[in-house]
Amino acid sequence: MAIDYDPKVRLVEMIAFDAGNGSMIMYHANNAQKKFLRELGLSERDIRRLIGGDDIMDPITTADGTVVTEKMLDQWPADVEHGVYHGSPGKVVTRRRFGRPRTYAEPMDTVTLRVTADTLHEAEQLANHDNVSRATMLRELLDLGLKEKRRRMTA
């Protein structure tokens, strides 16, 4: 994880991994976000100064106590272009699972099935009528069908 300025002097957050042959493979680069800067261990004051707020150039101190100077900040982009990476990879921090948060109480499996266009259209109409998603309606219809099938089997 690292931050740097792009050619238009915008602060960029980057995530890369060591390819093992002396090079790094970048797989994420985006405008720097406060959450990313916090994960790097920067103080709120440093974050405000980097993203906007304080115009006074106070020293930046990393989580391990290293003071980052203007000279270092100016030199690092050129070093990266020549394959020189300063520091070492930090601890990977994950606080939540990736992807969309769950909208249901219990774990679910994904099922793929083929239905006729008429059946799907009717399910979509029911979903629109009940103001629910198509997936929710299909789950409801499957549950109703299973209950009816069990009722018939026990009758």
Secondary structure in CASP SS format (residue, H / E / C, confidence):
PFRMAT SS
TARGET T0000
AUTHOR 0000-0000-0000
METHOD secondary structure of the structure
MODEL  1
M C 1.00
A E 1.00
I E 1.00
D E 1.00
Y E 1.00
D C 1.00
P C 1.00
K C 1.00
V C 1.00
R C 1.00
L E 1.00
V E 1.00
E E 1.00
M E 1.00
I E 1.00
A E 1.00
F E 1.00
D E 1.00
A C 1.00
G C 1.00
N C 1.00
G C 1.00
S C 1.00
M E 1.00
I E 1.00
M E 1.00
Y E 1.00
H E 1.00
A E 1.00
N E 1.00
N E 1.00
A C 1.00
Q C 1.00
K H 1.00
K H 1.00
F H 1.00
L H 1.00
R H 1.00
E H 1.00
L C 1.00
G C 1.00
L C 1.00
S C 1.00
E H 1.00
R H 1.00
D H 1.00
I H 1.00
R H 1.00
R H 1.00
L H 1.00
I H 1.00
G C 1.00
G C 1.00
D C 1.00
D C 1.00
I C 1.00
M C 1.00
D C 1.00
P C 1.00
I E 1.00
T E 1.00
T C 1.00
A C 1.00
D C 1.00
G C 1.00
T C 1.00
V E 1.00
V E 1.00
T C 1.00
E H 1.00
K H 1.00
M H 1.00
L H 1.00
D H 1.00
Q H 1.00
W H 1.00
P H 1.00
A H 1.00
D H 1.00
V H 1.00
E H 1.00
H C 1.00
G C 1.00
V C 1.00
Y C 1.00
H C 1.00
G C 1.00
S C 1.00
P C 1.00
G C 1.00
K C 1.00
V C 1.00
V C 1.00
T C 1.00
R C 1.00
R C 1.00
R C 1.00
F C 1.00
G C 1.00
R C 1.00
P C 1.00
R C 1.00
T C 1.00
Y C 1.00
A C 1.00
E C 1.00
P C 1.00
M C 1.00
D C 1.00
T C 1.00
V C 1.00
T C 1.00
L C 1.00
R C 1.00
V C 1.00
T C 1.00
A H 1.00
D H 1.00
T H 1.00
L H 1.00
H H 1.00
E H 1.00
A H 1.00
E H 1.00
Q H 1.00
L H 1.00
A H 1.00
N H 1.00
H H 1.00
D H 1.00
N C 1.00
V C 1.00
S C 1.00
R H 1.00
A H 1.00
T H 1.00
M H 1.00
L H 1.00
R H 1.00
E H 1.00
L H 1.00
L H 1.00
D H 1.00
L H 1.00
G H 1.00
L H 1.00
K H 1.00
E H 1.00
K H 1.00
R H 1.00
R H 1.00
R H 1.00
M H 1.00
T H 1.00
A C 1.00
END
